[in-house]
């Protein structure tokens, strides 16, 4: 986040109650977890393809 996004994020938290904040943070955590999982699945797939093509010498 850049400075303006960070200021907006923290200021917006004042408009939410505790339950809403907890729900929002839970949704963010799930989104980030899925995003990271997809990123590394894609990386593993590309490394396996390179290995199959004889390009990558390192075992994955």
N, C-alpha and C positions, 0 to 999 in steps of 0.2 A: 504494500500500500504506500502511496505517496502521502505527503503531509496533509493535503486537503481531504483525501479519502479517510485517513485516520481520524482527523478532527470530526468529520461527518459521522463516522461510525460511532465514536464514543459519545458524541452529542445525541445521536438517535437513541442510544440506550436509555436515556432519561425518559423517553416516551413509552417505554415498555415496563410492564410489571415483572416480578421475578419469574413467574411461570412462562411468560412470553420470551423473556431473555433465555431461559433454559431451553425452551423449544427451538429458538433460533440457533443457539450454539450447538444443539444436538444435530439439527439439519446441516449446519456448516461442517461439523465433524464428519457426518456421513458422506457428504459431497466430497470433501477432501480425501477421505479414505478410498472412495470409489475412483476418484481421479488418479491418485497415486497408484492404485492397483492396476488400472488400465494402462498407465504409462509404462510400468515395469513389465506387464504382460506383452505389450507391444515391443519393448526393447528385447525381451527374451525371444520373441518370435523372429525379429530381424536378425539377431545373433545366430539363431538356429539356421535361418535361411542362408546367411553368409557362410556358415560352417559347411552346410550341405553343398554350397557352390565351390568349396575349397578355398575361400578367401580368408577365413579366420582360422588361425592355427591353434587358438586357445580353446580348450574344452569347456563347454558351458553346461 
